[in-house]
């Protein structure tokens, strides 16, 4: 009978030890005898890969943010340059308008030419204001500014020629 008790006791001990052994690969969840260094190293490598991927995504986002900020600064400075050019053009057209207002016509032909120049200057000022207030792209605004500048130069030459007569 003591042999049966001993065998029964040994069987209970073996069953308890078997319950401590686990096939779990997560070292935090393993049993008493289930420490698996390979699974532990694999888990560390997975965590490192996840961390490096997250760092790469973060660095990419920072890079994109820097690029967007630089682009924003460039567009703002270009916008300021365009506004300055429009302001200068408008001031020149005002100056030309004053010159034409002061010019005296010697005959009817000069009077007619003076009136035409005044109308063109008024039209030029109107177009300058429209360009300044438009929502067109910077390149379209620049093209319009260049066109208006050429027209302004032509009108200045005509006004100078008219006043020289």
C-alpha positions as CSV (number, residue, x, y, z in Angstrom):
1,X,0.0,0.0,0.0
2,X,2.9,2.4,0.7
3,X,4.1,1.6,-2.8
4,X,0.8,2.7,-4.3
5,X,0.9,5.9,-2.3
6,X,4.4,6.6,-3.4
7,X,3.6,5.9,-7.1
8,X,0.4,8.0,-6.8
9,X,2.5,10.9,-5.1
10,X,5.1,10.7,-7.9
11,X,2.4,10.8,-10.5
12,X,0.9,13.9,-9.0
13,X,4.3,15.6,-8.8
14,X,4.9,14.7,-12.5
15,X,1.5,16.0,-13.5
16,X,2.2,19.3,-11.7
17,X,5.6,19.7,-13.3
18,X,4.0,19.0,-16.7
19,X,1.5,21.8,-16.0
20,X,4.3,24.2,-15.5
21,X,5.7,23.6,-18.9
22,X,4.2,25.7,-21.6
23,X,4.6,26.2,-25.4
24,X,4.0,30.0,-25.1
25,X,6.6,32.1,-26.9
26,X,5.9,35.3,-25.0
27,X,8.4,35.2,-22.1
28,X,6.0,37.2,-19.9
29,X,3.4,34.5,-20.2
30,X,5.5,31.3,-20.1
31,X,5.4,28.7,-17.5
32,X,8.0,27.9,-14.8
33,X,10.2,25.8,-17.1
34,X,9.2,27.3,-20.5
35,X,11.9,30.0,-20.8
36,X,12.8,30.0,-24.5
37,X,15.7,32.3,-25.3
38,X,15.1,32.1,-29.1
39,X,11.5,33.3,-28.7
40,X,12.7,36.0,-26.3
41,X,15.3,37.2,-28.8
42,X,12.7,37.1,-31.6
43,X,10.3,39.2,-29.6
44,X,13.1,41.8,-28.9
45,X,13.9,41.9,-32.7
46,X,10.2,42.5,-33.4
47,X,10.1,45.3,-30.9
48,X,13.3,46.9,-32.4
49,X,11.9,46.6,-35.9
50,X,8.7,48.2,-34.8
51,X,10.6,51.0,-33.1
52,X,12.8,51.7,-36.1
53,X,9.8,51.7,-38.4
54,X,8.0,54.2,-36.2
55,X,11.2,56.4,-36.0
56,X,11.5,56.3,-39.8
57,X,7.8,57.4,-40.2
58,X,8.4,60.2,-37.7
59,X,11.5,61.3,-39.5
60,X,9.7,61.3,-42.8
61,X,6.9,63.4,-41.4
62,X,9.4,65.9,-40.0
63,X,11.1,66.1,-43.4
64,X,7.8,66.7,-45.1
65,X,7.0,69.4,-42.6
66,X,10.3,71.1,-43.2
67,X,9.7,71.0,-46.9
68,X,6.2,72.4,-46.6
69,X,7.4,75.2,-44.3
70,X,10.1,76.1,-46.8
71,X,7.6,76.1,-49.7
72,X,5.2,78.2,-47.6
73,X,8.0,80.7,-46.9
74,X,9.0,80.9,-50.6
75,X,5.4,81.5,-51.7
76,X,4.9,84.2,-49.1
77,X,8.1,86.0,-50.1
78,X,7.1,85.6,-53.8
79,X,3.6,87.0,-52.9
80,X,5.3,90.0,-51.2
81,X,7.5,90.6,-54.3
82,X,4.4,90.6,-56.6
83,X,2.5,93.0,-54.3
84,X,5.5,95.3,-54.3
85,X,5.7,95.2,-58.1
86,X,2.0,96.0,-58.3
87,X,2.3,98.8,-55.9
88,X,5.2,100.3,-57.9
89,X,3.3,99.9,-61.1
90,X,0.2,101.6,-59.6
91,X,2.4,104.5,-58.3
92,X,3.9,105.0,-61.8
93,X,0.5,105.1,-63.4
94,X,-0.6,107.7,-60.8
95,X,2.5,109.7,-61.6
96,X,1.8,109.5,-65.4
97,X,-1.8,110.5,-64.7
98,X,-0.5,113.6,-62.9
99,X,1.8,114.4,-65.8
100,X,-1.1,114.1,-68.3
101,X,-3.3,116.3,-66.2
102,X,-0.6,119.0,-66.2
103,X,0.0,118.8,-69.9
104,X,-1.6,121.5,-72.0
105,X,-2.6,120.6,-75.5
106,X,-1.6,123.0,-78.3
107,X,-4.1,121.9,-80.8
108,X,-7.1,119.5,-81.3
109,X,-4.9,116.6,-82.4
110,X,-2.8,116.8,-79.2
111,X,-6.0,117.2,-77.1
112,X,-7.4,114.0,-78.7
113,X,-4.1,112.2,-78.0
114,X,-4.0,113.5,-74.4
115,X,-7.5,112.3,-73.8
116,X,-6.6,108.8,-75.2
117,X,-3.5,108.6,-73.0
118,X,-5.6,109.6,-69.9
119,X,-8.1,106.8,-70.7
120,X,-5.3,104.3,-71.2
121,X,-3.7,105.3,-67.9
122,X,-7.1,104.9,-66.1
123,X,-7.5,101.5,-67.8
124,X,-4.0,100.5,-66.7
125,X,-4.7,101.5,-63.1
126,X,-7.9,99.5,-63.1
127,X,-6.1,96.5,-64.5
128,X,-3.3,96.9,-61.8
129,X,-6.0,96.8,-59.1
130,X,-7.7,93.8,-60.6
131,X,-4.4,91.9,-60.8
132,X,-3.6,92.8,-57.2
133,X,-7.0,91.5,-56.1
134,X,-7.1,88.4,-58.3
135,X,-6.7,84.9,-57.0
136,X,-4.6,83.9,-60.0
137,X,-1.4,81.9,-59.6
138,X,1.8,83.7,-59.0
139,X,3.1,83.0,-62.5
140,X,-0.1,84.3,-64.0
141,X,0.1,87.5,-61.9
142,X,3.8,87.9,-62.9
143,X,2.9,87.6,-66.6
144,X,0.1,90.2,-66.2
145,X,2.5,92.5,-64.3
146,X,5.1,92.2,-67.1
147,X,2.4,93.0,-69.7
148,X,1.2,96.0,-67.7
149,X,4.8,97.2,-67.2
150,X,5.4,97.1,-70.9
151,X,2.2,99.0,-71.5
152,X,3.2,101.6,-68.9
153,X,6.6,102.1,-70.5
154,X,4.9,102.6,-73.9
155,X,2.5,105.2,-72.4
156,X,5.3,107.0,-70.6
157,X,7.2,107.4,-73.9
158,X,4.0,108.6,-75.6
159,X,3.4,111.1,-72.8
160,X,7.0,112.4,-73.0
161,X,6.7,112.7,-76.8
162,X,3.4,114.6,-76.4
163,X,4.8,117.0,-73.8
164,X,7.9,117.6,-75.9
165,X,5.8,119.1,-78.7
